[in-house]
Amino acid sequence: MNYKFSHIGIPTTEEKNWDGFYEAGKIHFTDFSKDEFGIEWVKCDADSPMPAMFQNVAHVAYLVDNIEDAIEGKEILVDTFSPGEGVRVAFIVHNGSPIEFMELSK
């Protein structure tokens, strides 16, 4: 499995200039590709169904070719979902911290 670094996601309670909102998870997020350091800011609404670890601990994200292969045998934090067209993501727990895997449509 090849893991290509994508970005760092940092939870916040501050308001930002949000680039998107994932309705099912009630997550506001910025576009890490617009940030010179590759930071994605994330803020969950008070009634977000996302796990506390996702809402409170920074994550590192990696691009993978196959998300099913990437999560196989891992502790799943957030099962695979699509926050936007052509993107599938999943979160695992690794050494007590969240890791995001991203699969982009070719």
C-alpha positions as CSV (number, residue, x, y, z in Angstrom):
1,M,0.0,0.0,0.0
2,N,1.3,3.4,-0.9
3,Y,0.4,6.3,1.3
4,K,0.9,9.8,-0.2
5,F,0.7,12.7,2.3
6,S,-2.2,15.0,1.6
7,H,-2.9,17.3,4.5
8,I,-3.3,17.9,8.2
9,G,-6.8,18.4,9.6
10,I,-7.2,20.5,12.7
11,P,-10.4,20.8,14.7
12,T,-11.5,24.2,15.8
13,T,-14.4,25.9,17.5
14,E,-13.6,29.2,15.8
15,E,-15.4,30.5,12.7
16,K,-13.4,30.5,9.5
17,N,-14.2,31.2,5.9
18,W,-15.6,27.7,5.3
19,D,-15.2,26.2,1.8
20,G,-17.7,23.5,2.3
21,F,-20.1,21.7,4.6
22,Y,-20.7,18.0,4.8
23,E,-24.4,17.7,5.8
24,A,-24.5,14.1,7.0
25,G,-21.6,14.7,9.4
26,K,-22.5,18.3,10.1
27,I,-18.9,19.3,9.4
28,H,-17.7,22.6,8.1
29,F,-14.2,22.6,6.5
30,T,-11.7,24.7,4.7
31,D,-10.0,23.6,1.5
32,F,-6.5,22.5,2.4
33,S,-5.3,23.0,-1.1
34,K,-5.7,26.8,-0.6
35,D,-3.6,26.8,2.5
36,E,0.2,27.3,2.1
37,F,0.9,24.7,4.8
38,G,-1.8,22.2,3.7
39,I,-4.0,22.7,6.7
40,E,-7.7,21.8,6.7
41,W,-9.7,23.4,9.5
42,V,-12.7,21.4,10.6
43,K,-15.6,22.4,12.8
44,C,-18.5,20.2,13.8
45,D,-21.9,21.5,14.7
46,A,-23.1,20.8,18.2
47,D,-25.3,17.9,17.0
48,S,-22.7,16.3,14.7
49,P,-22.7,12.5,14.8
50,M,-18.9,12.4,14.3
51,P,-16.9,10.7,17.0
52,A,-15.3,12.8,19.7
53,M,-11.8,11.9,18.6
54,F,-12.6,13.3,15.1
55,Q,-14.0,16.5,16.6
56,N,-11.1,17.1,19.1
57,V,-7.9,15.6,17.8
58,A,-5.9,16.7,14.7
59,H,-5.6,14.1,11.9
60,V,-3.1,13.4,9.1
61,A,-4.5,12.5,5.7
62,Y,-3.1,10.3,3.0
63,L,-4.1,9.6,-0.5
64,V,-4.5,5.9,-1.3
65,D,-5.3,4.0,-4.5
66,N,-7.9,1.7,-2.8
67,I,-9.7,2.7,0.4
68,E,-10.9,-0.8,1.1
69,D,-7.3,-2.1,1.0
70,A,-6.1,0.8,3.2
71,I,-8.6,0.2,6.0
72,E,-8.5,-3.6,6.0
73,G,-7.6,-4.9,9.4
74,K,-7.5,-1.4,10.9
75,E,-9.5,0.1,13.8
76,I,-12.2,2.1,12.0
77,L,-13.1,5.5,13.5
78,V,-15.4,6.7,10.7
79,D,-16.5,4.3,8.0
80,T,-16.1,5.1,4.3
81,F,-18.2,8.1,3.1
82,S,-18.1,10.6,0.2
83,P,-17.9,14.2,1.3
84,G,-18.0,15.4,-2.4
85,E,-18.1,14.1,-5.9
86,G,-15.1,11.9,-6.8
87,V,-13.8,11.7,-3.2
88,R,-14.2,8.8,-0.7
89,V,-12.7,9.0,2.7
90,A,-12.4,6.9,5.8
91,F,-10.8,7.4,9.2
92,I,-8.9,4.9,11.3
93,V,-7.3,5.0,14.7
94,H,-3.6,4.6,14.7
95,N,-1.6,4.8,18.0
96,G,-4.5,6.7,19.6
97,S,-4.9,9.3,16.8
98,P,-7.1,9.6,13.8
99,I,-5.7,9.0,10.3
100,E,-7.7,9.9,7.2
101,F,-7.4,7.9,3.9
102,M,-8.6,9.6,0.8
103,E,-9.4,7.9,-2.5
104,L,-9.9,10.1,-5.6
105,S,-11.7,9.0,-8.7
106,K,-9.5,8.7,-11.7
